[in-house]
Amino acid sequence: MKTMTIRMVSMCVALAFSSIAHGADLSTVYQAARSYDATFAAAEATRHAGEEKAAQGRALWLPQVSATGFYQHQTASQDLPASEASSLPPGSSLSTSAHGQVRGYQVSATQPIYNVAASAGNAQLQEQARLAEVRFRSAEQDLIMHVAQAYFDVLYAQDNLEFVRAQKDANSEQLAQAKKSFDVGVGTVTDVHEAQASYDATVASEIAALNALEVKQNAFVQLTGMPADNLAPLVSRPVAIPPAPESMDYWLARAEAHSPNIDAQRSALSIATAEIDKYRALRQPTLSLVGQKGETWNNGSLANLNGSSSQQSSIGLQLNIPIYTGGSTSSKLRESLALRDQAAQQLLATQRTVAQSTKAAFLGVKSGAAQIKALEQALASAQSSLDSTTLGRQVGVRTTLDVLNTLQAFYSTKRDLAQARYSYLLSKLQLAQAIGELSVEDVDAVNAQLKR
């Protein structure tokens, strides 16, 4: 009775853990990856650093205040001729010395009034802060794609292993039947050899499928920090529909307007343009309001340090006119012009890349839906062909090789259908990413097609 109780408890625990593990769907895995992935954590830290650029830009127009303090110990000595000291013998001299201390402080404040370079620098820093946010949004979308890719890679590797093992079992049955038929004299040795060759090939395929599954599971764990077994699989017949609207131009226009990659490159171009404005502005005069206040205390026995103190304060305008910097400003201006041209070309290249990615994703969704429908019909036909060929083999009108070839075609179709379903879902996410709208809602939409 005690042993039975222990077994029941063990079964309950196993079922509980199985239920928890099966609950690891795409949404759960994505949230885990946000906390675990080091690359995403670095992107988040970069965003926080970039946010400070806005404060740095505002600081260019705020007062700059500084304070200094000082302390000095002074010593003075003087040799006097004997003629000035009648009490001393002729030819001798008199030496005198004194000591004193000087201490004080000074506070200075500068408020820019007219500074074109500060305006350009502020605009540049504000754009850098926006760029940091855009790049973080891009990193979020990249993480979704990486997680979805890793998730579906594991599911496909599992499906492939399942198909290979099912085919191996079927080939094993064909091999056993071929040997039995040969033993009773109704089969040929050729049938045995063909069945053996097919079985051996599936054994090799099983080894390769096991290795591929382990590789994909390791990549999944490295990205998410979660175990890669018992992930929620796709439902038996996931929904596959073409993109709406079915207009390539519509999706290309959305991508041009909202793609984070294009947005980031536009921001980089704005930053490069502001750099040009900044170096051009360095040739302009600047005007600032300057104020100072300080106090000095003298304490000592020197004639000019006889326990006195003084206070100073001033306020006024300071005009600075740059005249010549040795050619440095002109050189940096030419450099910034070249970098602006580089950023413009990079924007053009990014626009072309995003357009190509959008087209590929659009066609992936459109053709993927049609391909899934065709493969589902092909699988039904392959199943009918397998049933007919197997029956024909039993009545002697088909050979073992016919059955083996039909088995190969059947499992190949199953494999293609599984791959098409995963590719279709990834293409949907890629299309949303291309137009800059990939979000948790898209993850949840895909997650709705998983068994949970």
C-alpha positions as CSV (number, residue, x, y, z in Angstrom):
1,M,0.0,0.0,0.0
2,K,2.9,2.4,0.9
3,T,4.6,1.6,-2.4
4,M,1.4,2.3,-4.3
5,T,1.0,5.7,-2.5
6,I,4.5,6.7,-3.4
7,R,3.9,5.8,-7.0
8,M,0.7,7.9,-7.1
9,V,2.5,10.9,-5.5
10,S,5.3,10.5,-8.1
11,M,2.8,10.4,-10.9
12,C,1.1,13.5,-9.6
13,V,4.4,15.4,-9.4
14,A,5.3,14.3,-12.9
15,L,2.0,15.4,-14.3
16,A,2.3,18.7,-12.5
17,F,5.8,19.4,-13.9
18,S,4.6,18.2,-17.3
19,S,1.7,20.7,-17.2
20,I,4.1,23.5,-16.2
21,A,6.5,22.6,-19.0
22,H,3.8,22.4,-21.6
23,G,2.7,25.9,-20.6
24,A,5.9,27.3,-22.1
25,D,4.3,28.9,-25.2
26,L,5.7,31.7,-27.4
27,S,4.4,34.6,-25.2
28,T,5.9,33.0,-22.1
29,V,9.2,32.4,-23.8
30,Y,9.4,36.0,-25.2
31,Q,8.9,37.5,-21.7
32,A,11.6,35.2,-20.4
33,A,14.0,36.3,-23.1
34,R,13.4,40.0,-22.3
35,S,14.8,39.3,-18.9
36,Y,17.5,36.8,-19.9
37,D,19.0,37.8,-23.2
38,A,22.3,39.8,-22.7
39,T,22.1,41.5,-26.1
40,F,18.7,42.9,-25.3
41,A,19.9,44.0,-21.9
42,A,22.7,45.8,-23.6
43,A,20.2,47.5,-25.9
44,E,18.2,48.7,-22.9
45,A,21.2,50.1,-21.2
46,T,22.2,51.9,-24.5
47,R,18.7,53.4,-24.5
48,H,19.1,54.7,-20.9
49,A,22.5,56.2,-21.9
50,G,21.0,57.8,-25.0
51,E,18.2,59.4,-22.9
52,E,20.8,61.5,-21.2
53,K,21.7,63.2,-24.5
54,A,18.5,65.3,-24.2
55,A,19.5,66.6,-20.8
56,Q,23.0,67.4,-22.2
57,G,21.5,69.3,-25.0
58,R,19.4,71.4,-22.6
59,A,22.4,72.1,-20.5
60,L,24.1,73.9,-23.3
61,W,21.7,76.8,-22.8
62,L,21.6,76.7,-19.0
63,P,24.0,78.8,-16.7
64,Q,27.4,77.4,-16.1
65,V,28.5,78.1,-12.5
66,S,31.9,77.5,-11.0
67,A,33.6,78.3,-7.7
68,T,37.2,78.5,-6.8
69,G,39.0,78.9,-3.5
70,F,42.7,79.7,-2.8
71,Y,45.2,79.9,0.1
72,Q,48.7,81.3,-0.1
73,H,51.5,81.6,2.4
74,Q,53.9,84.5,1.5
75,T,57.4,85.3,2.7
76,A,59.3,88.6,1.9
77,S,62.9,89.6,2.9
78,Q,65.0,92.8,2.2
79,D,68.6,93.8,2.7
80,L,69.2,97.4,3.7
81,P,72.5,99.3,3.4
82,A,74.3,100.3,6.6
83,S,73.9,104.0,5.7
84,E,70.2,103.6,6.4
85,A,70.9,102.1,9.8
86,S,73.2,104.6,11.7
87,S,73.5,102.3,14.7
88,L,75.3,99.6,12.6
89,P,79.1,99.6,11.9
90,P,80.2,100.9,8.5
91,G,80.3,98.3,5.8
92,S,77.6,96.1,7.3
93,S,74.0,95.5,6.1
94,L,70.7,95.0,7.7
95,S,68.3,92.1,6.6
96,T,64.6,92.2,7.3
97,S,61.8,89.6,6.6
98,A,58.1,89.2,7.0
99,H,55.4,86.5,6.6
100,G,51.7,86.6,5.7
101,Q,48.8,84.6,4.4
102,V,46.3,85.3,1.6
103,R,43.1,83.4,1.2
104,G,39.9,83.9,-0.7
105,Y,37.2,82.6,-3.0
106,Q,35.5,83.5,-6.3
107,V,32.2,82.4,-7.8
108,S,31.6,82.8,-11.6
109,A,28.4,82.3,-13.6
110,T,28.1,82.4,-17.4
111,Q,24.7,82.4,-19.3
112,P,24.8,82.0,-23.1
113,I,22.8,84.7,-24.9
114,Y,23.7,84.2,-28.5
115,N,25.5,81.0,-29.5
116,V,24.7,79.4,-32.8
117,A,27.0,76.4,-32.1
118,A,25.1,75.7,-28.8
119,S,21.8,75.7,-30.8
120,A,23.2,73.2,-33.3
121,G,24.7,71.1,-30.5
122,N,21.3,71.0,-28.7
123,A,19.5,69.9,-31.8
124,Q,22.1,67.2,-32.4
125,L,21.9,65.9,-28.9
126,Q,18.1,65.8,-28.9
127,E,18.2,63.8,-32.2
128,Q,20.7,61.4,-30.6
129,A,18.3,60.9,-27.7
130,R,15.5,60.1,-30.2
131,L,17.9,57.7,-32.1
132,A,18.5,55.8,-28.9
133,E,14.8,55.2,-28.5
134,V,14.4,54.2,-32.2
135,R,17.2,51.7,-31.9
136,F,15.7,50.2,-28.8
137,R,12.4,49.7,-30.6
138,S,14.3,48.0,-33.3
139,A,16.0,45.8,-30.7
140,E,12.6,44.8,-29.2
141,Q,11.4,43.7,-32.7
142,D,14.7,41.9,-33.3
143,L,14.2,40.0,-30.1
144,I,10.7,38.9,-31.1
145,M,12.0,37.6,-34.4
146,H,15.0,35.8,-32.7
147,V,12.7,34.2,-30.1
148,A,10.1,33.1,-32.7
149,Q,12.8,31.7,-35.0
150,A,14.4,29.8,-32.1
151,Y,11.0,28.5,-31.0
152,F,9.9,27.3,-34.4
153,D,13.3,25.8,-35.1
154,V,12.9,23.6,-32.1
155,L,9.4,22.6,-33.0
156,Y,10.4,21.8,-36.6
157,A,13.4,19.8,-35.4
158,Q,11.1,17.9,-33.1
159,D,8.6,17.3,-36.0
160,N,11.4,16.2,-38.3
161,L,12.7,13.7,-35.7
162,E,9.2,12.4,-35.3
163,F,8.7,11.9,-39.0
164,V,12.1,10.2,-39.4
165,R,11.3,7.8,-36.5
166,A,7.9,7.1,-38.0
167,Q,9.4,6.4,-41.3
168,K,12.1,4.2,-39.7
169,D,9.4,2.1,-38.0
170,A,7.5,1.8,-41.3
171,N,10.7,0.8,-43.1
172,S,11.4,-1.7,-40.3
173,E,8.0,-3.3,-40.9
174,Q,8.7,-3.5,-44.7
175,L,12.1,-5.1,-44.0
176,A,10.5,-7.7,-41.7
177,Q,7.8,-8.4,-44.3
178,A,10.4,-8.7,-47.1
179,K,12.5,-11.1,-45.0
180,K,9.4,-13.2,-44.2
181,S,8.3,-13.3,-47.8
182,F,11.8,-14.3,-48.9
183,D,11.9,-17.1,-46.2
184,V,8.6,-18.6,-47.5
185,G,9.7,-18.3,-51.1
186,V,7.3,-15.6,-52.3
187,G,9.7,-12.7,-52.2
188,T,13.1,-11.9,-53.7
189,V,16.5,-11.1,-52.2
190,T,16.3,-7.8,-54.1
191,D,13.2,-6.8,-52.0
192,V,15.2,-7.6,-48.8
193,H,18.2,-5.5,-49.9
194,E,16.0,-2.6,-50.9
195,A,14.2,-2.7,-47.6
196,Q,17.4,-3.0,-45.7
197,A,18.9,0.0,-47.6
198,S,15.9,2.2,-46.8
199,Y,16.0,1.2,-43.2
200,D,19.7,1.9,-42.8
201,A,19.2,5.3,-44.5
202,T,16.5,6.2,-42.0
203,V,18.7,5.2,-39.1
204,A,21.3,7.6,-40.4
205,S,18.7,10.3,-40.8
206,E,17.5,9.7,-37.3
207,I,21.0,10.4,-36.0
208,A,21.2,13.6,-38.0
209,A,17.8,14.7,-36.8
210,L,18.7,14.1,-33.2
211,N,21.8,16.2,-33.6
212,A,19.9,19.0,-35.3
213,L,17.3,19.0,-32.5
214,E,20.1,19.3,-29.9
215,V,21.7,22.2,-31.7
216,K,18.4,24.0,-32.0
217,Q,17.6,23.4,-28.3
218,N,20.9,24.7,-27.2
219,A,20.4,27.9,-29.2
220,F,16.9,28.2,-27.7
221,V,18.3,27.9,-24.1
222,Q,21.1,30.4,-24.8
223,L,18.6,33.0,-26.0
224,T,15.8,32.5,-23.4
225,G,17.3,30.7,-20.4
226,M,14.4,28.3,-20.5
227,P,14.3,24.5,-21.2
228,A,13.6,23.7,-24.8
229,D,11.6,20.5,-24.3
230,N,7.8,20.3,-24.1
231,L,7.2,23.6,-25.9
232,A,3.6,24.2,-26.9
233,P,3.2,22.9,-30.5
234,L,1.1,24.3,-33.4
235,V,-2.6,23.3,-33.5
236,S,-3.3,20.6,-36.0
237,R,-4.7,23.0,-38.7
238,P,-3.3,26.5,-38.1
239,V,-5.0,29.3,-40.0
240,A,-3.1,30.6,-43.0
241,I,-4.5,33.5,-44.9
242,P,-3.0,35.9,-47.4
243,P,-1.9,39.4,-46.3
244,A,-4.6,42.1,-46.3
245,P,-4.6,44.1,-48.4
246,E,-3.0,42.1,-51.1
247,S,-1.1,45.1,-52.5
248,M,2.7,45.2,-52.5
249,D,2.7,49.0,-52.8
250,Y,0.6,49.4,-49.6
251,W,3.2,47.4,-47.6
252,L,6.1,49.2,-49.2
253,A,4.7,52.6,-48.3
254,R,4.1,51.5,-44.7
255,A,7.6,50.2,-44.5
256,E,9.0,53.5,-45.9
257,A,7.0,55.5,-43.4
258,H,7.4,53.4,-40.2
259,S,10.4,51.1,-40.5
260,P,12.7,51.5,-37.4
261,N,15.7,50.8,-39.6
262,I,14.9,53.6,-42.0
263,D,13.9,55.9,-39.1
264,A,17.2,55.2,-37.4
265,Q,19.1,56.0,-40.5
266,R,17.2,59.2,-41.1
267,S,18.0,60.2,-37.6
268,A,21.7,59.5,-38.2
269,L,21.5,61.7,-41.3
270,S,20.0,64.5,-39.2
271,I,22.8,64.1,-36.6
272,A,25.4,64.3,-39.4
273,T,23.7,67.5,-40.8
274,A,23.7,69.0,-37.3
275,E,27.4,68.4,-37.1
276,I,27.9,70.5,-40.2
277,D,25.8,73.3,-38.7
278,K,27.9,73.1,-35.5
279,Y,31.2,73.5,-37.2
280,R,29.9,76.3,-39.4
281,A,28.6,78.0,-36.2
282,L,32.1,77.9,-34.7
283,R,32.9,80.8,-37.0
284,Q,30.2,82.9,-35.5
285,P,30.6,85.3,-32.6
286,T,29.1,84.3,-29.2
287,L,27.6,86.6,-26.6
288,S,27.3,85.6,-22.9
289,L,26.2,87.2,-19.7
290,V,29.1,86.8,-17.2
291,G,28.9,87.5,-13.4
292,Q,31.6,87.1,-10.8
293,K,31.8,87.6,-7.0
294,G,34.8,87.1,-4.8
295,E,36.5,88.0,-1.5
296,T,40.1,88.1,-0.4
297,W,41.6,88.2,3.2
298,N,45.2,89.2,3.9
299,N,46.7,88.4,7.3
300,G,50.4,89.0,8.1
301,S,53.1,91.5,9.0
302,L,54.1,92.5,5.4
303,A,53.4,96.0,4.6
304,N,50.8,95.1,2.0
305,L,49.4,92.2,4.0
306,N,48.5,94.0,7.2
307,G,45.3,92.3,8.1
308,S,43.3,93.7,5.2
309,S,40.4,92.3,3.2
310,S,38.7,93.1,-0.2
311,Q,35.6,92.2,-2.0
312,Q,35.0,92.1,-5.8
313,S,31.9,91.6,-7.8
314,S,31.1,92.2,-11.5
315,I,28.4,91.6,-14.1
316,G,28.6,92.2,-17.8
317,L,28.5,91.0,-21.3
318,Q,31.3,89.0,-22.9
319,L,31.7,88.9,-26.7
320,N,33.9,86.3,-28.3
321,I,34.9,86.6,-31.9
322,P,36.8,83.6,-33.4
323,I,39.5,84.7,-35.9
324,Y,41.8,81.9,-36.6
325,T,42.0,78.3,-35.3
326,G,45.0,77.0,-37.4
327,G,42.7,75.5,-40.0
328,S,41.1,73.0,-37.5
329,T,37.6,74.3,-37.9
330,S,37.7,74.2,-41.7
331,S,39.1,70.7,-41.7
332,K,36.4,69.4,-39.3
333,L,33.8,71.1,-41.5
334,R,35.0,69.2,-44.6
335,E,35.1,66.0,-42.6
336,S,31.5,66.5,-41.4
337,L,30.4,67.2,-45.0
338,A,31.8,63.9,-46.1
339,L,30.2,62.1,-43.2
340,R,26.9,63.6,-44.1
341,D,27.2,62.2,-47.6
342,Q,28.1,58.8,-46.1
343,A,24.9,58.9,-43.9
344,A,22.8,59.9,-47.0
345,Q,24.1,56.9,-48.9
346,Q,23.6,54.6,-45.9
347,L,20.0,55.8,-45.7
348,L,19.5,55.0,-49.4
349,A,21.0,51.5,-48.9
350,T,18.8,50.9,-45.9
351,Q,15.6,52.0,-47.8
352,R,16.5,49.5,-50.5
353,T,17.2,46.7,-48.0
354,V,13.9,47.3,-46.2
355,A,12.0,47.3,-49.4
356,Q,13.5,44.0,-50.4
357,S,12.8,42.5,-47.0
358,T,9.2,43.8,-47.1
359,K,8.7,42.2,-50.6
360,A,10.1,38.9,-49.4
361,A,8.0,38.9,-46.3
362,F,4.9,39.9,-48.2
363,L,5.4,37.1,-50.8
364,G,6.2,34.7,-47.9
365,V,2.8,35.3,-46.4
366,K,1.0,35.4,-49.7
367,S,2.6,32.3,-51.2
368,G,2.9,30.6,-47.8
369,A,-0.9,30.5,-47.4
370,A,-1.3,29.1,-50.8
371,Q,1.5,26.6,-50.3
372,I,0.1,25.3,-47.1
373,K,-3.3,24.7,-48.7
374,A,-1.6,22.8,-51.6
375,L,0.6,20.7,-49.3
376,E,-2.4,19.8,-47.2
377,Q,-4.1,18.5,-50.3
378,A,-0.8,16.8,-51.3
379,L,-0.5,15.1,-48.0
380,A,-4.1,13.7,-48.3
381,S,-3.1,12.4,-51.8
382,A,0.1,11.0,-50.5
383,Q,-1.8,9.1,-47.7
384,S,-4.2,7.7,-50.3
385,S,-1.3,6.7,-52.5
386,L,0.5,5.0,-49.6
387,D,-2.6,3.0,-48.6
388,S,-3.2,1.9,-52.2
389,T,0.5,0.9,-52.7
390,T,0.6,-1.0,-49.4
391,L,-2.6,-2.9,-50.4
392,G,-1.1,-3.5,-53.9
393,R,2.0,-4.9,-52.3
394,Q,-0.1,-7.3,-50.2
395,V,-1.9,-8.6,-53.3
396,G,1.3,-8.8,-55.3
397,V,0.7,-6.1,-57.9
398,R,3.2,-3.7,-56.3
399,T,6.8,-4.3,-55.2
400,T,8.5,-3.5,-51.9
401,L,10.4,-0.7,-53.6
402,D,7.1,0.9,-54.6
403,V,6.0,0.9,-51.0
404,L,9.3,2.3,-49.9
405,N,9.2,5.1,-52.4
406,T,5.6,5.9,-51.5
407,L,6.6,6.0,-47.8
408,Q,9.4,8.4,-48.6
409,A,7.1,10.7,-50.6
410,F,4.5,10.6,-47.8
411,Y,6.9,11.7,-45.0
412,S,8.7,14.2,-47.3
413,T,5.3,15.9,-47.8
414,K,4.6,15.9,-44.1
415,R,8.0,17.5,-43.5
416,D,7.4,20.1,-46.2
417,L,4.0,21.0,-44.8
418,A,5.4,21.4,-41.3
419,Q,8.2,23.7,-42.7
420,A,5.7,25.7,-44.7
421,R,3.5,26.4,-41.6
422,Y,6.5,27.6,-39.6
423,S,7.8,29.7,-42.5
424,Y,4.3,31.3,-42.9
425,L,4.1,32.4,-39.3
426,L,7.6,33.7,-39.4
427,S,6.9,35.6,-42.6
428,K,3.9,37.3,-40.9
429,L,6.1,38.5,-38.1
430,Q,8.8,39.6,-40.6
431,L,6.2,41.6,-42.5
432,A,5.1,43.3,-39.3
433,Q,8.7,44.0,-38.5
434,A,9.4,45.5,-41.9
435,I,6.7,48.1,-41.5
436,G,7.8,48.8,-37.9
437,E,4.7,47.5,-36.3
438,L,5.9,44.2,-34.8
439,S,4.8,44.1,-31.1
440,V,3.6,41.8,-28.3
441,E,0.1,41.8,-29.9
442,D,1.6,40.0,-32.9
443,V,3.3,37.5,-30.6
444,D,-0.1,36.9,-29.0
445,A,-1.7,36.4,-32.4
446,V,0.8,33.7,-33.3
447,N,0.5,32.3,-29.8
448,A,-3.2,31.8,-30.3
449,Q,-2.3,29.1,-32.9
450,L,-0.4,27.0,-30.4
451,K,-1.8,24.2,-28.2
452,R,-1.8,25.4,-24.6
